[in-house]
Amino acid sequence: MRTVLVTGPGGAGRTTVAAATAVSAAREGARTLLLTTDRGASPVGVPDGDRSTVPGLLAHRIDTQATFRADAREVQSRLGSLLDLLGADPLDPEELTELPGADALALLRALRESADPSAGWDVVVVDLPATQAALAALALPEQLRRYLRRLVPVQRQAARALRPVLAQLAGVPMPAQWAYDAAERADRGLAAAQTVIEDAGTTVRLVVEPGRAAADAVRTARTGLALFGHRLEAVVANRLLPEDSPDPWLADLSGAQRKELAALRAELTGSGTAVHELPHLGREPHGADDLVALAAVPPGPPAEPGTADGRAADPWSVTDRLGDEGRFRWRLPLPGATREGLGLVRRGDELVVDAAGFRRILPLPSALRRCTVDGAALREGALEVRFAPDPGLWPR
């Protein structure tokens, strides 16, 4: 299955490009699902969940409110006896209102469900929110699973052996029991979503409208995507004006767009990221005919594991230079990163990396956990961290 995540700056036309990509994939014969959390009119021109006029395409708007209410009701039902013990009244369905972050969790659930083999999709196109919010949502599974490991570590789960005895003495399920069970269910769900996000068949399309802010938006997005290990398949230059307009005003605007587009292509040269061009239709696209007219490029086949573009080829590589330099080098690709926006902190067996306003906490490879940080440098779009063996921890 191919999963295409579509994001970009606000107002760049992400929803339209996602819909056009889904239409192109369906017209190529792929069984295609279009997922969106956008609450405006459907760009495909069909009601939610209905088959569109394009054979093989299903558009579905994720109902974040319904998902939140269902999850809240499930949690309450599992904690029923504990709530009774505390004398707390459960919330009525009418009281449940969507909380901040519910949209991201609903999106992760939809991603997980779309990857179920029984669903039978060949291509899933996801209309994500703007870049910052999209990266935050995609990073949630990894972050929340890390929190769970800290709050409910594996070694503490040995206390489960006492749960039946304690529950019998107290007459109600003990907090340890429902806490462990809830942690296990949450971890399984998050792991399934993380598997989809990190799959070799999952790529990102970044939508921009060529202009003065486009280059900075692409640069920042490339850094954030690389930090979290996402593969940027293409940058989509949206709403391009015709080059041969007799109107001087439109000709000037088109010339400025083409200049910015040339700069984008130059920056992406050699990166493996394609640049797709979509025309301005002179109106707001709506319906399958308009989406076909945009001629979006359908998703290609997934990258082969072990290749330069495949997820199995780990770009976060450790080089053993003990013989020559007496240290290891850990190379972290961060295209577009600058020294001003870069931060690096060693915290126990983890490395905290800040880049372009994004932060990721990375577990150190086993060999580097017995080393100390000996320096770092940003060169040619990559952060290279040097590690020297710690004499107190390194085997003699």
N, C-alpha and C positions, 0 to 999 in steps of 0.2 A: 504494500500500500504506500502511496505517496501522500504526504501531508505537507501542504504549503501554507505557511504562516505569513499573512500580509499585514504589514504595519508601516508606519511613517509619521511624519509630523502632522499635527492637526490641520485639517482643511486641504490636504493634498489629494484627497479622493481615494482613500484606502478602500472604503466599502464598494465603490464602483469598480475599482481594479480587481478586488477579490471576486466580485460577481462576474466580471468579464473573463477572469482566469478560469472560473468554474464552468462558464458556458463553453469556452474553448476546449476544456478537457472533455466535457460531455460530447461535444461535436466530433471529437476524435475517437469516440466509442467507449470512453471510460465511464464506469458507474461512479457518479460524482455527488458528493455531499458538500453543500455550502453552509457553514456555520457562522452566525453573527450574533453579537450582543447589541448591535445598533437598534435603537427603538424607533427609528424613522421608517419611512416607507421602504418596502422591499425593492431593491434595485432590479431584481429579476422580474418584477411585475406580477408576482403570484402570492397568494396568501401563504402564511407560514405552514410548512408541512405538506403543501400541495405539490404535485408534480408540475413542473414548468412546461412551457411549450417546447423546450429543448429536451428531446428524449434522453433519459438516463441521468437527469439532474434533479436533485431534491434540495430545496432551500429550507433551512430551519433556523428560526430565531430562538436563541437560548433564553428561556424564561427564568431570569435570575431570582425573581421574587418567589415563584413556585418552588424552585430548587431549594431556596433558603428555608421556606416554610416546611417542606418535607423533611429536610435534615434536622430542623429544630424539633419537629414532632417526634422523630426517631430518637433523638437524644433524650427527650423527656420521657418517652416510654421505657427506655433502658434504665433511667434513673428513678423510676417510679417509686420503688420501695425506699430509696434513700430520701427522696423528697418527702415521703410520708413520715419518715423518722424525724426529719428536721421541721415538720409542720408547715412546709411550704406548699402553696397552691400552684399547680401547673398553669402555664399560660394557655389561654384559649387561642384557637387558630386565628380569630379575628384580631388578636393583640400582636401577632407576629409581624413585624415590619422588617424589611431588608436592612441589614447593617453594612457599614463600610467594609469593603473587601469581599462581599458576597458574590459580586459579579466575577471576580477572579476564580473563586472556588467553583462556581457554576461552570465556568469555561473549562477548568481542569477536568471536571466530571464529564462534560460533553466530549472532550478530547479522548478520555479514557474509554468511553462507551463507543466512540466512532471506530476505535481500533479493534473492537470485538470481531473476530473472524466471521461470526454468524451474520454480522451486518452486511458483509459482502461489498464494501466500497473499494474501488480502485484508487480514487483520488478524494482527499478531503481538503477543502480550501477553507481556511479560518480567517475571518475578518477580525483582526485584533484591534484593540484601542491604540492610541498614539504611542510612539516608541518607548517613552519612559515607563508608562503604565503597562505596556506589553511585556517589556523585559522584567518588570517586577512580578507580573503574573506568572511568567514562564519560570522564574527563579524560585517560586513558592515551594514546589515539591522538595527541592534539595534543601532549602532553608528550614522548612517545617520538620522534615525528617531529622535534620541535625538537632533541632530543639527537642524532639521526642527522645532521641538517643541520650541527650543530656538529662532530661527530666525523668525518664524511665529507662535507665541503663540496663543492659542485659544482665549484669551481675546481680542487680537487685531483684530480678524476677525469680530468684531462687526462693523468695518468701512466699511464692504461690503455694508451696507445699503446706503452709499453715492456713490457707484460706478456708478450707472446709471446716476445720476446727473452730476458727474464729467466727465464721458465719453462724455455726451452730450455737455457740455461746451467746452471740449478740442477737440472733434471731433475724438478722437482715444481712443481705450481701455487704461485705466489707468494702470500704473505699478502694483498697488495693485491688480487689477483684475487678470492679468496673473500670478502674483507672487503667489496669493492664490490658483488659479487653478492648477498651476504647483506643488505647495507644496502638494495639495490634491492628485494629480495623483501619485506623487512620493511616498507619504506615503502609498497609497493603494498597489502599486507594492511591496514596501519594506516589508509591513506587510504580504503580501502573501508569499514572499520568507522566511520571518522569521518564519511563521507558519510551513512551510515544515521542516526547520532546527530544530525547537524545538519540532516537533511531536514525540510521543512515538515510532513511527515506524521508526525513523531515528537513525542510529547508525554509528559508525566509526570503520574502520579496519585500523590498523597501521602496515605498512609493514617495516620490518627491515631485514638486512642480518646479522646473528649472527657474531659478531666480537667485537673488543675492544670498538668501539664507540657505539655499539647497546644499551648497558645498559643506557648510558647517554642520548641517543636519546629517548628511551622509557620513561625515567624518566621526561625529559623536556616536552615531548608530553603529558604525563598523567597530569602534572600540568596545562598546557595550556588548554587542553580539559576540565578538571574539572572546571577551572576558568570560562569558557564560557558555562558551563552546558551541554557539549556534552557527550553522553554515549559511552565509549570505549567498543565495543562488543568483539573484538579479536585483538591480536597481531599476525601477520602472519610472521613466520620465513621462509624467502625465500632463495632459492638456497642452500639447505642443501646437502652436499656431502654424498655419501654412506659410511656407517660405516664399511663395510667389504672389503674395497679395499686392494688388496695385495701390492699395490704401497706404500712404506713407506712415501713418500712425501704427497700423498693424504690422507693417514691414519692420519698423524700428523695434516693436515688442518681440517679433519673431527673431530678429537678429540678436537681441539680448538673450533670448532663450537659448539660441543655438550656441552662443558664446559660452554660456554657463554649462551647456550640455557637453561641449568639447572639453571643458575643464574637468567635468566629472569622468568622462571617458579616460582622460589622461591620468587622473588619480587612481583609477581602477585597473589600469594596464598591468597585466601580469598577476593580478590577484585571483583570477579564475571566476570573477563575478561579471556576469553579462549585463549589458545595458539595453533595456527594451524601451521602445518609443510608442506612446499612445497619443493619437491626435485629439485635438479639441473639436468636438462635434458642433460647436456653436449653440449648444443647449445642454440642459441637464440630462444625462443619459437615463433612460427608463425603458424597461422591457427588453426582451431578448433580442429584438432587431437592432437596437442601439448598442447593446453589448457585443453583438457579433460585428457591428461596424467598427468597434474599437480594435478588433483584431489582436487581442491579447495572446501572447505566446503561451501555449499549454505547457504544463509541467512535463519535464523530460523524465526518463527513467531514473530511479535512485542510483546514487553512486555505489560502486562496488566496494565492499569492506576491504580495508587495507590500501586503498588508493589515496591520492592526495586530498580528494574531496570527500572521502568516506569517513564516517564517524569512528570506525575502528582504527584508523590511522591517527593515533594520539598526537596532536600538535604540541602538547605540553611535554616535551621530551627532556630526559635527563641524560647528560653526556658525562661519562666517566673520564675525568682528566687527572686521576690520582697519580698516574705514572709521570706525567709531564709537569703538572702544576701543583699536585698535592690537594686537589679539590674537585668537587662536582660542579657542573653548570646545569641549571634548570632554565629552559627557554620557554617563555610564555608569550605567544604572539598577541600583540595589541596594536593592530593597524590604526593609525590616526591618533594614537595617544601622544600626549606631550608631557614633559617633565613637570610642568606647573600643576597639572591635574593628576599627578601620580603619587600614590602613597603605598608603603610597604611595611608591614609589621609582622614579626614572628611571634606567635602566641602558642606556646607549648608545641604540639605536633601539627599545628596549622599555620598557614600563611594568609594574612589578611591583605588583600590587594584592592586599592582604590584607583579607579581610572575614569576620567571624564564624568565624574558624578555617580559612578556605579561602584558597588562594593561586592566582592565575593570572598568567601572564606574557604580556602582550599586545604584539604588534608595533605600533608607531606608524604611523598613516597617513603617506604620503610627505611631505605638507606639514608635519606636526608634527615630522618628524625634523630639520628645519632651524630648530627653535624651542627655546627653553628653557622649563621649567616656571615659571610666574609665580604659582602659587597654586592652591588647591583648596578646595572647600567641599561639604559634604553637605547637600542641601536636598530636602525632599519625596521622600525615597526614591531619590535619585539623587546620584551623585558627579559633580561638575562640575569638570574640570581646565582651568585657563587656561594657554595657551601664548603666549609673545611671540616674534616673529621674532628669530633670532640675527643681528645685523648682519654677522658674519663669514661666515655661510652663506647668508643670504637674498639672492636675486638683486636687484640694483639696477635 
